[in-house]
């Protein structure tokens, strides 16, 4: 697999020199200063690409070219935003960028209740705690009929948890949850969040999936013409939140999307941490079934709780079998080699523990410390090397 590293641009606390010294040779990034829905100009793309290449690296994946909520609801100014998206894809193709990751999550792009959860070794990690989330949804956001979405026992725990929170604790919980709001669409405020949620609830899961298919039918001809592979990121977490519909949470969702939109440029970002946050997603099986559609991989792991809560763990120490997943991905790359396909699978170590050396360093994006990801990349690299060595020695088929 092709080792890559996510970079948040020139303001990132992790520099391109850091990335090169990690051993990764590919960069995964976006034009974060461009508002969601606006056109990515060729000049801006080429300037960012030149900056990356001057550091001895290559821009391998766009993560992400974000979709305005109007596209997801297919309302408002969606037609203009789709035209802008097509234009941005043409510019990316002209600059030689071939892989574009995007998501179709409504309202929030990801959700955690704690961004600094203490681990057993005193490192910090990201956690989604179902009780805290229900406490926020029902008793702080006060979403209409929210209590209907939770079992009575969970509601009782949420009520008790909320009552015991201080004002600063409640503020921090809200800050953590809304950290996943798309950066380019402005600040919602609670009233705005409630209205955005209500709009998607009215749309429903069938409507959301139909809009995803419609979006792909709108933009895939441009992607195909430019040699671009689009890869949808799964829902994070992969189950309903705030009563919202979901479009990409299970193998069934991926299977249905590829059957409905069979273009060879329609693919998947296999995020092990997102799909792996629910136990009925077998990651190795998904890698084998959708192998030819996997254009990008996020490798991270989680430890799951029975109530749906989960904590991001070490890359090879969580509940998901990372060795089996990597073996399936290496098998897919071998199949591509035999078929004459030149595209390798870009992977990046996704998230990482905040270790002691960086614990008080300002400006680090949640989950994206340097040392934590460097540790994860080293572990993943060891697994890959061991499996490839066993295969070459004839000890793996």
N, C-alpha and C positions, 0 to 999 in steps of 0.2 A: 504494500500500500504506500501511497505517497504521503509523507508526513507534512502536515501543514499546521499553522498556528493562527488563532484569531487575533487580529490587531484592530484597535479602535481608532486608528489614524494618528496624526502627528501629536495630538494631545495625550495619547495613551501613556501611562506610566511605564509600560513595557515598550521598549524601543525596538526598532528593526535590528539593531545590533544584538539586543537580547535574543531576538528570535533566531538570528543566524547562529548564535552561540549555543542555542538549544539543540542544534542539529537538524531542525526542520528546514526545509528548503522552499516550502510554499506558504503563501500568505492568504488568509481568509479575511476579507474586510469589506467595508461599504463606504459610501460617501455620506457619513453621518451628519454632515452639516446641511445636506439638502433636505428640505421639508418633504414629508411623505406626500406623494402624488405629483411632485414637480419633476421635470425632465432632468435626467443626468446628461449634461452636455458632454460632447466628445472631448472638449478641451479639459474638463475637470477629470474625466476618466483617464485620459492619457497622462495628465500631470501626476495623478496618484500612482499610476502604473510605473512611470519613470522614477518616482521616488523609491518605490519598492525595488525596482531592478537595479538602481544605483547602489543599494545595500547588498547586492548579490543574491536577491531572492526573486520569486516569481509570484505574481498575483494569480492564484489558481481558482479561487471560488469567490463569488460575490455572496456575502451573507450580511444583510439581505438587501434585495430590491423590494422595499416594503409596499404593501397594498393599502391604499386608503380604505377606510371603512365603507365609503360609498360604493366601492367595487364589491365588497363583501355583501352588502345589503342590496346591491344593484338598484340604487336609488340616488336621488340628488344629482351630483355632477359626475356620476360614474363614467359616462361615455368619454368625457374629456380626460379623466384619469386613466382610462384604458388607452386612449390615444397617446398620452404621455408615456405610459408603460411601454408601448410598442416602440416609440422613439428611443427610449432609454435602451431597450434591447438591441435596436439597430446600432446604436453608438457602442455598446459593449462588444457586439460582434465585430465591428470595424476595428476596435482596439485589440481584438484577439482573445477576449475573455469568453470561456466556453461553458462554465457552470454557474448557474444562478439559483441560490436557495431563497425560498420565500415561505411565508406561512399564511394560513387562512383562519387564524384564531380570532374570534370576536372580542372586541373591547380591549382585553389585555393579552400581550404576547407571551407572557409566562407569569406564574403566580407562586410566591413563597410567603410564608408567614414570619420567618426569621431568616435574616441574611448573615447572622453571626452566631449560629448555634454551636455551643461548645461540644467538641468531641471527647472521647475517652482519653486522648493524648493531649488535650487542651488546645488543639487546633480548632479553627472555626470553619463552619460549613453552612450550606443552605438547607433549610428544612421547610416542609409543608406540614403543618399541624392542623388536622381536621377540626379539632375542638376550637382552636383559635380562629380558624377561618369562619366557622359557623357563628362564633361570637361576634365577629365583625359584620358578617352579612345580615344577621337577624337583629342585633342590638345596637349596632353603630351605623351601618349604612341604612338600616331599616328598609330593606327592599320589600316591596309589596308581596305578601304571601310567602316570604322566604322560609318561614318556619315549616311549611308543608314539605320542603325538600330534605328534611333531616329527621332521622328516627328520634323518638321521644327521649331515649337515654342520652343520645348525643346532645339534644337540645338542653337537657338538664345540666350536663357538664358544661356546655357553652354558657348557659346563664350564670352558673356559679363562677366560671372563669372570668367572664366579663365583669361581674360584680366585684371580684377581687382585684381587678386591674386599677392601677393608679392612672391619673390623667396622662403622665408621660408615657406609660406603657401602652395606653390606648393610641396615642399619637404615633408611637413607633410602629405598632401593628398596622395602622392604616398606611403609613409611609412605606412599609415593606410590601404590602399587598399592591399598592398602586405603582410600585417601582416598575411593574411590567407594562404600564401604559405606553403605547407607541410615542416616541419622543417628538415626532413631527406634527402631531395633530393638536397640540396645545394642551392646556390643563382643563380637565373636565369639571372638577369639583364634585361633591356628592350628588347634587341634583343632575349634573351632566352624566355621571356614571350610571345613575338609576335610569335615565332616559335611554342611554345607549344600550343598556342591558335589556330594557323593555322592547326596544326596536328589534333586537335579535331574537328575543323570545317569541315575538309575534311572527318572525320569519320562520322559525322552527328548524329542526334538523334537516328535513327534506329540502326546504327552501335554501338553506345554507349550502348543502351539497350540490344542489342544482346550480347555484350561483358560482361555485367553484368550477364546475364543469363548463359553465358558460364563459367564465373568465379564460379558462384554458383554450377553449375553442376560439376566443377572440385573439389571443396572443401567440398561440403555438405556430401558426403559419410564419410569423416573423422569426420566432426562435429557430424553426426548422431551416428557413432560408439562410440564417446566419450561423448555423452550426452550433447553436446554444442548447444546452440541456438544462431544463427547468426541474428543480427537485423540491417538492413540498416538505416542509418540516412538520412533524407530528404535533398534536396538541400537547401543551405542557402546563399542568399535568393532563393525562389522557382520559379525563372523565369530566362530566359536567360540573361547572362552578357557576354560582349565581343563577342557576337555572338555565344557563346558556346552552344552545346547541353546540355540537362538536362535529367536525368534518373529517378528522384524520387521527383517530385514537386507537384503532385496532387493525389487525390483518384484514378483516372483512372490509373496512373502510378503504384500505389501499387496493384491495382486489377489485372492489366495485369501481373505483376511480379509473384504474387501468383498463377495465372492460368498457367503461363508458367513453373514455378518451384514449384510444390505443396508439396515439402518436409516439414514435420512438424518442421524441424529445420530452415526453411527459414522464418524470421519474420521481424518486423518493430520496429524501435525506433520512437515512436510518440513524436516528438519535437514540442511542441505547438507553440513556437516562430517561428520556421522555416515554418512549414505548415501554421501557422496563419498569415504569412506576406502577404498572398494573400487572398482577401475576399471570393473567391469562394470555399475555403476549410472550410467546416463546421467540426470543430474538434470533437464535440460530436457525430455527425453522423459517422465520420471516426472511432472513438473509438468503436462504436457499431458494425459497419460492419467488422472491422478487429480485433475485440477484442481478439480472440484466437491466433492471430499472433503478438500481442503486447507484446514484451519481455522486454521493457525498455521505460521509459517515462521521457522527459524533460519538466518541467513545468515552463514556463515564458510567458510573454505577450508583445504585441506591440500595438502601436498606428499608424494607417496607414494613408497615404495621398493619394489623388486621382491619383497622377502621378506615384505611385509605391514606393515612399519613405516611410520609416517607422522609428520609434524610439522605442527602448526597454523601456517599461513602468514598473510600479509596477506590481507585479505578479497577482494581482486581480483587477487592475484598467484599463486595456487596452481594446482594441476593441473585444477581444475574450472572450466568456462566460466561464470563468474558472470553475465556479460552475457546469455548465452543463457537462463540460468535466470530471471533477472529479467524478460526479455522474455516468456517463457512465462507467468510469474505475472501480468504486466500484461495479457496477452491474456485470462487467466482472469477478472481483475477486470472487463475490458470486457464479457466474455460475461455475467457476473453482472448488470452494469448493464442490458444489453439484456433479460435475463430478468426484471428487476424485483427481483432479490435485493438486499437492503440491506446484507448483510454484506461488509465489506472484509476483506482478508487482513492480520491483524496480523503484522508482522515485527519481529525485533530483531537488532541486530548481536551475534552470538554469539561470546563469547570475544574476546580481543585480546591483543596483545603487551604485556608489562610494560615500559614505557618508563622512561628514566633518572629522570625526576622522581619516580616512585613506587617505584623499585626497592628502597628501604629502608623503605618505609612499612608498618607492621605491620597485620595484620587483613584484608588483601585476599584475597578468595576466589580460588582458582586460576583463571586465565583471565578474571577479572572486574575488572580494573583500570579506572579511569575513562578515563584518557587513551587507552589502547589501543583501547577500544571507541568512544570519541569519534572517533578517527581512522578506524576502520572504518565507523562510521555516516556520516561525511562522504563517504567513498569510495562507499559504496552509494547515498547520496542523490544524488551526482553522476551515477551510472549511471542511476538512475531518472529524474532530471530530463532527461538527454540523450535517453533513449529516448522519454519522453513528448513532448518537444519535436519530435523527428523524426516521431513519429506525427501530431501536430497539424499539422505542415507537409506531411503526405502522403507523407513519404519512407519510412514503414514501413506495412505493411498492417495 
